[in-house]
């Protein structure tokens, strides 16, 4: 696993994967995090994100980008064996998931896909561009949280210091 990553590259890769039609929002976020952190994560983790696009199974409920970001946080911080609700891993993962979705809500007021896309033709450029933007935003924010919490290095910040 790499401990030095470009958060901006994670954003760009997630946006590019969605734009190219390679993946939907949630899948693109998981794939970009996997690629850029060089995670020994099975591709099935990307597949696990396949049911979340278009607001969870096209129900237009919770934004798929947000759920994809939360999946990545769970990978880094979640628990792998049943314990109890006070397990520090459980508590921490819930805190970080709240932070990620709260940042999205601060920017867009709501998590609901149907409201975020109201009046848009689902096949239109406007809809796709908005979802690409949401995908990049959430990938970037999830990566920032991972970098901060793990004590990793965001190489974008190193570049700023050198200027």
Phi, psi and omega per residue, in radians:
X1 nan 2.342 3.062
X2 -1.385 2.464 3.090
X3 -1.915 0.032 3.034
X4 -2.194 2.066 -3.108
X5 -2.414 2.779 2.996
X6 -1.673 1.956 3.120
X7 -1.089 -0.629 3.120
X8 -1.164 -0.609 3.093
X9 -1.193 -0.650 3.085
X10 -1.059 -0.771 3.103
X11 -1.063 -0.873 -3.094
X12 -1.053 -0.796 -3.128
X13 -1.084 -0.749 3.125
X14 -1.085 -0.785 3.123
X15 -1.101 -0.767 -3.118
X16 -1.122 -0.704 3.119
X17 -1.096 -0.711 3.119
X18 -1.210 -0.851 -3.094
X19 -0.991 -0.691 -3.115
X20 -1.317 -0.139 -3.119
X21 1.394 0.199 3.137
X22 -1.221 -0.743 3.138
X23 -2.454 2.784 2.908
X24 -1.424 3.095 -3.034
X25 -0.889 -1.033 -3.056
X26 -1.101 -0.700 3.132
X27 -1.158 -0.724 -3.119
X28 -1.108 -0.646 3.121
X29 -1.152 -0.846 3.130
X30 -1.073 -0.775 -3.124
X31 -1.111 -0.708 -3.140
X32 -1.187 -0.738 3.093
X33 -1.092 -0.789 3.129
X34 -1.017 -0.857 -3.091
X35 -1.100 -0.874 -3.002
X36 -1.312 -0.566 3.057
X37 -1.512 -0.064 -3.106
X38 0.887 0.951 -3.081
X39 -1.387 2.476 3.011
X40 -1.470 1.106 -3.064
X41 -1.944 2.282 3.109
X42 -1.144 2.587 3.112
X43 -1.038 -0.370 3.093
X44 -1.065 -0.371 3.060
X45 -1.162 -0.628 3.053
X46 -1.159 -0.756 3.120
X47 -1.042 -0.596 3.128
X48 -1.084 -0.411 3.140
X49 -1.505 -0.065 -3.014
X50 -1.211 -0.315 -3.139
X51 -1.580 -0.058 -3.039
X52 -1.602 -0.341 -3.096
X53 -1.064 2.741 -3.141
X54 0.961 0.815 3.022
X55 1.248 0.685 -3.140
X56 1.291 1.708 3.076
X57 1.028 0.628 -3.129
X58 1.128 0.332 3.112
X59 -1.416 -0.219 -3.122
X60 1.095 0.617 3.053
X61 -1.576 -2.056 -3.090
X62 -1.160 2.314 3.140
X63 -0.884 2.241 -3.128
X64 -1.101 -0.545 3.099
X65 -1.098 -0.752 3.139
X66 -1.095 -0.779 -3.133
X67 -1.145 -0.629 3.078
X68 -1.102 -0.725 3.091
X69 -1.098 -0.689 3.141
X70 -1.175 -0.621 3.066
X71 -1.019 -0.753 -3.121
X72 -1.169 -0.649 3.090
X73 -1.112 -0.713 3.094
X74 -1.058 -0.653 3.124
X75 -1.052 -0.770 -3.089
X76 -1.391 -0.598 -2.948
X77 -2.101 -0.218 -3.038
X78 -1.312 3.015 -3.127
X79 -1.696 2.702 -3.117
X80 -2.034 0.013 3.046
X81 -2.464 2.578 -3.106
X82 -1.171 2.296 3.105
X83 -2.306 -1.841 3.117
X84 -2.670 2.907 -3.082
X85 -1.080 -0.307 3.138
X86 -1.610 0.023 3.088
X87 -0.951 2.223 -3.111
X88 -0.960 -0.586 3.114
X89 -1.165 -0.722 3.121
X90 -1.126 -0.826 -3.134
X91 -1.045 -0.824 -3.104
X92 -1.125 -0.775 -3.131
X93 -1.083 -0.728 3.109
X94 -1.118 -0.711 3.098
X95 -1.067 -0.781 -3.109
X96 -1.221 -0.661 3.074
X97 -1.101 -0.706 3.096
X98 -1.081 -0.792 3.137
X99 -1.004 -0.799 -3.112
X100 -1.098 -0.848 -3.116
X101 -1.231 -0.552 3.126
X102 -1.189 -0.682 3.064
X103 -1.050 -0.756 3.115
X104 -1.093 -0.778 3.139
X105 -1.113 -0.640 3.101
X106 -1.086 -0.637 -3.129
X107 -1.406 -0.547 -2.977
X108 -2.227 0.016 3.053
X109 1.325 -0.355 -3.010
X110 -2.750 2.760 3.090
X111 -1.773 -0.151 -2.988
X112 -1.335 2.046 -3.125
X113 -1.001 -0.709 -3.078
X114 -1.146 -0.575 3.092
X115 -1.349 -0.727 -3.140
X116 -1.081 -0.504 -3.095
X117 -1.922 0.207 -3.092
X118 -0.957 2.273 3.109
X119 1.426 -0.028 3.140
X120 -1.675 2.487 2.996
X121 -1.335 2.155 -3.074
X122 -1.045 -0.368 3.140
X123 -1.692 0.042 -3.029
X124 -1.433 2.828 3.055
X125 -1.128 -0.634 -3.141
X126 -1.055 -0.809 3.135
X127 -1.101 -0.843 -3.111
X128 -1.095 -0.763 -3.136
X129 -1.094 -0.670 3.106
X130 -1.132 -0.768 -3.124
X131 -1.182 -0.610 3.050
X132 -1.081 -0.778 3.126
X133 -1.085 -0.784 3.109
X134 -1.074 -0.712 3.141
X135 -1.053 -0.838 3.123
X136 -1.110 -0.760 -3.137
X137 -1.033 -0.846 -3.093
X138 -1.229 -0.681 3.082
X139 -1.036 -0.777 3.124
X140 -1.101 -0.825 -3.107
X141 -1.157 -0.685 3.084
X142 -1.102 -0.765 3.133
X143 -1.100 -0.705 3.105
X144 -1.067 -0.740 3.119
X145 -1.115 -0.794 -3.138
X146 -1.050 -0.843 -3.135
X147 -1.041 -0.826 -3.114
X148 -1.092 -0.872 -3.036
X149 -1.247 -0.547 -3.131
X150 -1.570 -0.130 -3.101
X151 1.260 0.444 3.113
X152 -1.387 3.108 -3.122
X153 -1.933 2.258 2.984
X154 -1.603 1.866 -3.067
X155 -1.109 -0.345 3.073
X156 -1.088 -0.648 -3.141
X157 -1.270 -0.554 3.073
X158 -1.114 -0.711 3.136
X159 -1.087 -0.635 3.131
X160 -1.173 -0.676 -3.111
X161 -1.181 -0.531 -3.092
X162 -1.344 -0.323 -3.085
X163 -1.360 nan nan
